[in-house]
């Protein structure tokens, strides 16, 4: 193999790893975008009477 061929293969591997990293970041962003609104729908501890000043003795 010539130096040119090795350099070209090296560039292909760098570009393919950049694509994989970009796709992983996009997938993680989509995961976070779908999970965060679902967590807001869960009632908080204060709505169950476990918060400050509701039978816990702290005011």
Protein Blocks (a to p, Z undefined) as FASTA:
>chain_A
ZZklmmmmmmmmmmmmmmmmmmmmmmmmmmmmmmmmmmmmpccfklnopaghihnopZZ
